Amino acid sequence: MAFNLVLALIWLMIGLPLVAVNVIGQPMLGLEPGQPGLTMGIVALLLAVYNLARFYAARSSRQRRDPAKKVKRRVVHEDEYHPEFDFTRRDDAPPPP
């Protein structure tokens, strides 16, 4: 899960400078503005958004499947005994009181 967050940060560090250089239109950080840099920057930002979405999806899924919240089983009371549903009783045995 944290791996997706790390990948998102890496893609942001790659994509933001590429897009910023092309938006400003001036060389910066050794990067020249141009069409290939803009396209690669947009792809890197899309990958960052994808990894952030996977991070939040995994996080919400894990919160929903919290093992502390177990399903409570219904307690069958003894006064609800139905002999026709008692498959452990033999047919020749007398019914319980």
N, C-alpha and C positions, 0 to 999 in steps of 0.2 A: 504494500500500500504506500509506504513512504517512498518507494522506488519511483512511483508515478509522479510524486511531488518533486523529487530531485530531477527527473527528466524534464518536467515542465519548466523548472528554473533554468536548466541548461538550454532548452529551446528558446526561452525568453532572452537569455544572454546572447544567443546567436541571432535571433530574429530582430530584436529591437534596434541594434546598431545598423543592420542592413536596411531596415525600413527608414530609420532616421536619416541616414545619409542620402537616400533617394528623395525624401520629403524636403529636406533642407536644400539639396542640390549642390552642396559643396563637399569636397573631400574631407574626411574626418577619420581619425584612427587608422589611417592607411587604407581606407576604403574609398573607392571611386564610385560616384553615382552612375547608374546604368540599369537597363532593363533586366539583365540576368540577376543582379543583386536584389532588385525589388521583388522579383518572383521568388527567389530563394528566401528572402525575408518573410514574405507572406506565408510561404509553406512552413517555415519554422514557427511562426506565430500560430498557425493552425494546429501544428503538432503540440504546441504548448497548451492550447485550449483543450485539445483532445486528452492530454495527460491530466490536466486539472479536472476534467469531467470524469475520467476514470477514478481519480483519487476520491472525489466526493461521492461517486456511486458506490465504491467499495466501503467507504466510511459509513454511509447511511445503511447499506446492506448489513454490515456488521452490527450496527446499533439495533436494527430490527431483529436480528437473530440472537439476541442477548440470552446466553444460557441460564442466567439467573431467573429469567421469567419462564418457568416450566409450566406446562399445562396441568392444571389440577384435575385429577380423576374424580369422577363422581362416586361417592360412597353409596353402596347398596345396603340399605337397611334390611334387617332380618324380617321385619314385618311385611316386606314386599316379596316374599317367597312365592314362586309360581312353580308348582310341581311339573307342569308340562314343559318347562324350559330347563329343568334340572337333568342334564345329560349324564351326570355322575352317578345317579341313583339307578339301581337295577330295577327291573319291572316286578320281580317277585318280592322285593323288600317293601315293608309297610311305609307309608308316607310319614314324614316327620310331623310332630304335633303342631 
